[in-house]
Amino acid sequence: MEGFVTPDNHFGRRSEKIMTTSGIVAIVGATGQQGGATARALLDAGVTVRALVRDPAKPAAAALASAGAQLAVADFDDPKTIRAAFEGYPGCSR
């Protein structure tokens, strides 16, 4: 998906336009309250989401996967997992 996506927020107003050129939006902290809400809103709007998670077996991660998110195991204490999670993104380099 390329271009602008305008998901509805939870208050019935239109949110800011989100531009994605890669077709995938990566969400850091996707199993948390804010990251999870962001991931679900983007998924509801038809955006491809890559959810960065520490433990894909946790219920919150499994729920995101069931909703259509790609899960990428990433831990900020292990930099190589972060690089791997962003592999293939435009503008990302090692």
N, C-alpha and C positions, 0 to 999 in steps of 0.2 A: 504494500500500500504506500503510495507516495502522495505527498501534498498535505492538506490540512484536515484535521479531524476535530470536531467540536462536540465532545461528549457533554451530556447534561450533568450538572452536579446534583447533589442531594437536596438542594433547595429549590429546584425547578427553574433556575436561571441557566442561561448558557454560560459555559466556562470559557476561559481564554482559548484561542486557537492553538493547537499543538501541531507543530510541523515535524514530520519524520521523512527523511530522505532515504534511510536504509530500509525502511519497511518494518523495522523492529525497534521497540522501545525497551531498554533495559531498566529494571526497577531494583535499586539497591534497598535492602530492608523490606522486601516484598511480603514477608510473613508478619511484619509489625502492623500496628494500627494505621499509620499514615501511608506506608508503602503498600499495604494490602488494599486500602481503599483506592489508592491511585491505580494499582494493577487491575482491580475489578472494574473501575470506571472505564479504563482504556479497553479492556477486553469487551465490555458491554458495547463500546463504540466501534468494535470491529478491528481494533489495532492489535497487531501481533506483539505479544509481551514476552520478554525473557526475564523471568523472575530469578534474581540472585538470592540463593538461600544457603544457609549453613548445613541444614539437615533436611534432605528431601523426604524423609520418612515422617516428619512432623505433620500433624493434621492440617495446619494452615498451608503448608507447602502442597500437600496432597489435594487440598481443596482448589488451590490455584491451578494445579495441573489438570484437575477435572474440569475446570472452567475454560481450559484451552491454553494456559500459559506454558511456555517452554521453561523448564527448570534448569538452572545452571548452578552447580555447587560452587560457592565462592566464600572464602573466609579471609577477612582483611589481615589476619595474622599469618597468612600464607599467600604472598604476592603472586605466585605462579597460578593460583586458582583464579585470581582476579583477571590476570591476562587472558587465561583460557576462556573465562566467561564473556569477555569482550572480543574474542577472536572473530574476525570477519567484519567488524564494524568499520565504516569509513572514518578516517581520521585517527584511528587508534594504531599505535605502533609499540613495539617492544622497547 
